Amino acid sequence: MLIDKTPFRTIWVEPNGRFGSVKVIDQTVLPHRFVVKTLATAEEAATAIRDMTVRGAPLIGATGAYGLALAMVEEPTSSNLEAAFDLLIATRPTAVNLRWGLERMRRRLAALPEADRAAAAFAEAAAIADEDVAVCSALGQHGADLIRDQWERAGRSRTINILTHCNAGWLATVDWGTALAPIYKAHRAGLPVHVWVDETRPRNQGASLTAYELGQEGVPHTIVVDNVGGHLMQHGQVDLCIVGTDRTTRTGDVCNKIGTYLKALAAHDNGVPFYVALPASTIDWRMSDGRAEIPIEERSPLEVTHMSGVTASGAIETVRITPEGSPALNYAFDVTPARLVTGLITEAGVCAASEEGLLSLFPLRDAA
Ligand code: MRU
């Protein structure tokens, strides 16, 4: 997608030496600065995931894959493969794409002679990245068809208002995004769309990243505080919600950024369709009860007690907004049960949020 009219991916390899340099956009300083960082080692890839230089489930998976590739350049032994796997898997617990990407890389590499591993690892990581782009583009088209249906039901006469939470746009993937891909496809097809962007406290991925992306692509949008969604829905100002997911159980429960569950409840109460967009790599076929089984990341209370922004002089500064000494709790994700989800938008089509629905699209689930 575009930054200052130039197309970018969130992770790419630039020619340099035998295998090239892994580059990522530093998402901790967007939208105030555009900074590209180089990941030179598995340790640096792990740090980038942990400190959220890169974030979003599919992008974490792709970065983990490149992290293993960098480990194979450093030392292509099986013990280093296992050590790098353990280092990378421990960075963030909720998004299953990280495990998916790392396990795929390990399967590919473990059987190879050491001398072949680095080249094969870079090729496999590139395949994971390219597939993510294709998958997000495909699910975007399926989601755009839903938006077109809404527009036709509205008599083709008005703008379709879509509410989204957090950032499940191209910055959360390699390109296109999950929840925002349908919006980009619809916008490019000439459908009139407007996006309500939840700010998404505490890290404000909506206010900083989603708004930035949509602005760069010229998609009309308005940032709202997290608690406005219910009011907008009560007043007929939301036609549909589309969010992403970091882990989806085989039964269709979805785990996404904290606050998603409350939006789903409000949508349910107001008869607003609530869709979740996901690549198959986000489905955890081993889990069937999201609330009981999905590990929920708990992050530093400092993300709640402090906020960052840009000052009038252009400096990025962090300030405390709470009384000194007041404790804070920071759960990063919550689970929305399948019964509150109108449908799952995947690369293979749209299905019910249920085991039957998912198996109808992915009958060979182990290969998905
Ligand atoms: O903590 P983050 O910023 O990595 O969380 C991102 C989300 O919750 C996204 O909605 C999710 O990854 C959806 S998939 C693009």
Boltz pocket constraint, residues with backbone or C-beta under 6 A from the ligand:
constraints:
  - pocket:
      binder: B
      contacts: [[A, 55], [A, 56], [A, 57], [A, 58], [A, 95], [A, 165], [A, 166], [A, 167], [A, 168], [A, 169], [A, 172], [A, 173], [A, 177], [A, 178], [A, 179], [A, 205], [A, 243], [A, 244], [A, 245], [A, 246], [A, 256], [A, 257], [A, 277], [A, 332]]
      max_distance: 6.0
